[in-house]
């Protein structure tokens, strides 16, 4: 088993890299696979990495045995009917980067940061101690005291370009291996309105999808680890 986790706070070169689209990450996964010498593998992703797992599995079907997506199964996309001006979106994304108005907040310590994040949208339902495990991986101690979070540029700026809905549907239908979708009851399909009620659409696009609705928030693998692990074990073994 290999776990890919970039230490953002320790690699400033990584922070400076600005990805245009989630497809850039597919390249990185393939480079990692090649470096490890893996001919075939099962791939597990959570949140944004779930979408990445689906796209990678469709792009390299001969290299993936099984795919597990925890909570999120779809990335942010543009409507396929032309709604939303791609030119305006590109201009806005570039302006954000050039002007760089994003400023990290200063927190007294990691405990204070975790308490605040525990009440935010994507961390609701998690104990503060679990939230602390997540946020403490990406903080920098400040010389004058306190801590600031570090961010990968793709998490603080809009992507330069989004896939269209049809683009993503093409990837989803292109996955040839079995897919296990562990869908949190209080997770992405509830947080993001556009995904509400889309379960049937995704499953109809690919009859290799096994869909399990599990109790818990977006990070259900932390709040409900045994049930998540049991489902994955049953699927992979």
C-alpha positions in Angstrom: 0.0 0.0 0.0 1.3 3.5 -0.9 -0.2 6.7 0.4 0.5 9.9 -1.5 0.5 13.0 0.6 2.4 16.1 -0.4 4.1 17.9 2.5 3.1 21.4 1.3 4.7 23.3 4.2 8.0 21.7 3.4 8.1 22.1 -0.4 7.8 25.7 -1.5 8.4 24.7 -5.1 5.2 22.7 -4.9 3.2 25.6 -3.6 4.4 27.8 -6.5 3.1 25.4 -9.1 -0.3 26.4 -10.4 -2.4 23.7 -12.0 -4.8 24.7 -14.7 -7.1 21.7 -14.3 -7.5 18.4 -12.4 -6.1 16.6 -15.4 -2.6 17.8 -14.5 -2.8 15.5 -11.4 -3.4 12.5 -13.6 0.1 13.0 -15.0 1.5 13.1 -11.4 -0.3 9.8 -10.5 1.1 8.2 -13.6 4.6 9.4 -12.8 4.3 8.0 -9.3 3.0 4.7 -10.6 5.9 4.4 -13.0 8.5 5.4 -10.3 7.1 2.6 -8.0 7.2 0.1 -10.8 3.6 -0.9 -10.5 2.1 -2.7 -13.5 -1.4 -2.7 -12.1 -3.0 -1.3 -8.9 -6.2 -0.5 -7.1 -6.7 3.2 -6.4 -8.5 4.8 -3.5 -9.3 8.5 -3.3 -11.2 10.8 -1.0 -12.8 14.2 -1.8 -11.0 15.8 -4.8 -8.8 12.7 -5.1 -12.0 10.7 -5.7 -12.6 12.5 -9.0 -8.9 12.1 -9.8 -9.2 8.4 -9.2 -12.1 8.1 -11.6 -10.3 10.1 -14.3 -7.1 8.2 -13.9 -8.9 4.9 -14.0 -10.6 5.9 -17.3 -7.4 7.2 -18.8 -5.3 4.1 -17.9 -7.9 1.3 -17.7 -5.3 -1.5 -18.1 -3.4 -0.3 -15.0 -6.3 -0.2 -12.5 -7.9 -3.3 -11.0 -10.5 -1.6 -8.8 -11.3 2.0 -7.8 -12.7 3.2 -4.5 -14.1 6.8 -4.1 -14.8 8.0 -0.6 -17.7 10.5 -0.6 -17.1 12.8 -3.6 -17.4 11.2 -7.1 -17.5 14.3 -9.3 -15.3 17.4 -9.6 -16.6 21.0 -10.2 -17.6 21.2 -13.8 -19.1 23.6 -16.3 -22.5 23.0 -17.8 -22.1 21.3 -21.2 -24.7 23.6 -22.9 -22.4 26.7 -22.8 -23.8 28.2 -19.7 -21.0 30.2 -18.1 -18.5 32.1 -20.2 -15.2 30.2 -20.4 -13.4 33.4 -21.5 -14.7 35.4 -18.5 -13.8 32.5 -16.2 -10.2 32.3 -17.5 -9.8 36.1 -17.0 -11.1 35.9 -13.5 -8.8 33.0 -12.6 -5.8 34.9 -14.0 -6.7 38.1 -12.2 -6.9 36.2 -8.9 -3.4 34.8 -9.4 -1.8 38.1 -10.6 -3.4 40.2 -7.9 -2.9 37.5 -5.2 -5.3 39.1 -2.7 -5.5 35.8 -0.8 -4.1 36.2 2.7 -3.8 33.4 5.3 -5.3 34.1 8.6 -3.1 34.0 11.8 -4.3 31.7 14.5 -2.9 31.6 18.1 -2.2 27.8 17.8 -3.3 24.6 16.1 -5.9 23.9 18.8 -7.6 27.2 18.0 -7.5 26.6 14.3 -9.0 23.1 14.7 -11.8 24.4 16.9 -12.7 27.0 14.2 -12.4 24.6 11.3 -14.6 22.0 13.2 -17.6 24.4 12.7 -16.9 24.9 8.9 -18.8 23.2 6.1 -16.3 20.5 5.2 -15.4 19.5 8.7 -18.8 19.5 10.4 -19.5 16.2 12.2 -15.9 15.6 13.1 -14.6 15.7 16.6 -12.1 18.6 17.2 -9.3 16.1 17.8 -9.9 14.5 14.3 -10.0 18.0 12.7 -6.7 18.7 14.4 -5.1 15.7 12.8 -6.0 17.1 9.4 -5.1 20.7 9.8 -1.8 20.2 11.7 -0.2 18.6 8.6 -0.4 21.9 6.8 0.5 24.7 9.1 3.6 26.9 9.5 4.7 28.3 12.8 5.2 32.1 12.6 8.2 33.9 13.9 6.1 36.4 15.9 3.9 33.7 17.3 0.8 31.8 16.1 0.3 29.6 13.0 -0.9 30.0 9.5 -2.2 27.3 7.1 -0.3 26.5 4.0 -2.2 26.1 0.7 -1.7 24.4 -2.6 -2.5 27.1 -5.2 -5.3 24.9 -6.7 -7.1 25.0 -3.4 -7.0 28.7 -3.0 -7.7 29.8 -6.6 -10.3 28.8 -9.2 -9.0 26.4 -11.8 -8.0 28.1 -15.0 -10.4 25.9 -16.8 -13.1 23.4 -15.8 -14.2 20.2 -17.5 -17.7 20.3 -18.8 -20.3 18.0 -17.4 -20.2 15.9 -20.6 -16.4 15.7 -20.4 -16.6 14.2 -16.9 -19.4 11.9 -17.9 -17.1 10.6 -20.7 -14.5 9.8 -18.1 -17.0 8.1 -15.8 -18.3 5.9 -18.6 -14.7 5.1 -19.6 -13.8 3.3 -16.4 -13.7 -0.4 -17.1 -12.9 -1.7 -13.6 -15.3 -2.1 -10.7 -15.9 1.1 -8.7 -17.0 1.3 -5.0 -18.6 4.7 -4.2 -18.9 5.3 -0.4 -21.3 8.1 -0.2 -21.5 10.0 3.1 -25.0 10.9 4.2 -23.9 14.3 5.4 -21.2 14.7 2.8 -20.7 16.1 -0.7 -24.0 15.2 -2.3 -25.7 17.1 0.6 -23.2 20.0 0.8 -23.2 20.8 -3.0 -26.7 21.3 -4.3 -25.9 20.5 -7.9 -25.0 16.9 -6.8 -28.1 16.3 -4.9 -30.2 13.5 -6.5 -27.4 12.8 -9.0 -26.7 9.3 -7.6 -28.9 7.6 -10.2 -27.3 9.5 -13.0 -23.8 8.4 -12.1 -24.8 4.8 -11.6 -26.7 4.8 -14.9 -23.5 6.0 -16.7 -21.5 3.1 -15.4 -23.0 -0.2 -14.3 -19.7 -1.1 -12.6 -20.5 1.3 -9.7 -21.4 -0.2 -6.4 -23.0 2.6 -4.3 -23.1 2.5 -0.5 -24.7 5.3 1.5 -22.9 5.4 4.9 -23.6 7.5 8.0 -21.2 10.3 8.6 -19.8 13.6 7.2 -17.5 14.4 4.3 -14.5 12.8 6.2 -16.5 9.7 7.1 -13.3 7.6 6.9 -12.2 9.4 10.1 -15.6 9.6 11.9 -16.6 6.1 10.9 -13.3 4.3 10.1 -14.4 0.7 10.8 -17.4 0.7 8.6 -15.5 2.4 5.8 -12.6 0.0 6.2 -14.9 -3.1 6.2 -16.6 -1.9 3.0 -13.3 -1.4 1.3 -11.9 -4.7 2.5 -14.9 -6.6 1.2 -14.6 -4.8 -2.2 -10.9 -5.2 -2.7 -10.3 -8.7 -1.3 
